[in-house]
Amino acid sequence: MHPILFELGPITIYSYGVLLAAAYLLGLWLAARRARQAGLDANKVLDLGIWVIIAALVGAKALLFIVDFEQFTSSWQEFTTLLRSGGVFYGGLIAAVVVCVYQLRKHKLPLWTSGDLFAPGIALGYMVGRLGCLLAGCCYGKPTDVAWAVTFTDPVANLNVGTPLNIPLHPTQLYEAGAELLILIFLLVSERRGRPFHGRTFWAYMLLYAISRYIIEFYRGDPRGMVLGMSTSQFISLILAPLSLAMLVWLARSRPESPQEMRGRRKAAA
C-alpha cells in the first residue's frame, strides 16, 4: 500500500494521518448534522466532539503503550514508533466516553440523547480510519491464502509498524471497515423503528462493535497484548457485549410510555 501519501521537500505527508483527520471531520460533521435535526445546539456538540477527539487520540496511544509496554520501553527508537502508530481503538473509546460524560454535564446536554447522536458518527469515522490503517499497513492480519488477501511491499510500512512484507495477509482493516459500514447502515435504518428510547442507538453500536471486533481479532496478526489467553480487545469485547445488552434491556424497561402506548395498553386490559 502507500504509507506515504506525498512529500513536500522535508515534509512528509502520511496517508494514515490524512485519513485519520478525515475520519474525525466526517464523524463531527455527522454528529453536528444529527444534533441540529434533534434540536440541540450544534456548536455545543462540536465543542464536545473536539474534546472527544483529543481524548480518543490520547487514550488510544495510552492503551497501546500499556499493552506493548516492553516493546516501547526497550529503546528510544521503539518508543518513537508509538507516535506513528494508530493506537488501540478501545483505549480511545474508553477515554472518549469518560471525557464525554464530563463535558455533557458541563454543557448540560442530555446524556443518552447525545450518545445516540454520536454513535453513527463514531461508526463512520472508524470506517474511514481503518482505510487509513490499510494504507499505512498497521493493524494487519495473519498470513493466509484466501483470494482476497493483501500483500504489503512498501519498506516504510515495515519500518513504521513492523508490517510483514511480500506475504499474503488477511485484510483485517477492510474487515473492520466493512463491519463498521454495516453497523452504520443498521443504526441509521433501525433507530426510529420499533420502540425507540434514549440510549438505544449508542448501546446498539457498542454491542455490535464488541461482537464484530471479537470475531475479527481471530484474524489479526499484529502484536496487541494478551489477557487471559485473549487479545486485549477480545477481553474488553467480552465485557462490553453483555454490558451493552444489559443497558439496552434496562433502558428499554425504564423508558416512559407515550400517551398513545398508555391508551393502547388500557384498551387491551379492558
RALINQUI-V355523 format. One record per backbone hydrogen bond with DSSP energy under -1.0 kcal/mol. NH is the residue of the N-H (numbers start at 0). CO is the residue of the C=O. Records with the same first field share a line. If there is no record, write none. Layout:
NH=CO  CO
This chain:
4=12
5=12
7=10
10=7
12=5
14=2
17=13
18=14
19=15
20=16
21=17
22=18
23=19
24=20
25=21
26=22
27=23
28=24
29=25
30=26
31=27
32=28
33=29
34=30
35=31
36=32
37=33
38=35
39=34
44=40
45=41
46=42
47=43
48=44
49=45
50=46
51=47
52=48
53=49
54=50
55=51
56=52
57=53
58=54
59=55
60=56
61=57
62=58
63=59
64=60
65=61
66=62
67=63
68=65
71=67
72=68
73=70
78=74
79=75
81=78
84=80
87=59
91=87
92=88
93=89
94=90
95=91
96=92
97=93
98=94
99=95
100=96
101=97
102=98
103=99
104=100
105=101
106=102
108=103
113=109
114=110
115=111
116=112
117=113
118=114
121=117
122=118
123=119
124=120
125=121
126=122
127=123
128=124
129=125
130=126
131=127
132=128
133=129
134=130
135=131
136=132
141=218
143=167
148=145
149=168
156=153
157=153
158=154
159=155
160=156
161=157
162=156
165=151
168=149
169=141
171=169
174=170
175=171
176=172
177=173
178=174
179=175
180=176
181=177
182=178
183=179
184=180
185=181
186=182
187=183
188=184
189=185
190=186
192=189
199=196
202=198
203=199
204=200
205=201
206=202
207=203
208=204
209=205
210=206
211=207
212=208
213=209
214=210
215=211
216=212
217=214
218=215
220=139
221=139
226=229
229=226
231=224
234=230
235=231
236=232
237=233
239=235
240=236
242=238
243=239
244=240
245=241
246=242
247=243
248=244
249=245
250=246
251=247
252=248
253=249
261=257
262=258
263=259
264=260
265=261
266=262
267=263
268=264
269=265
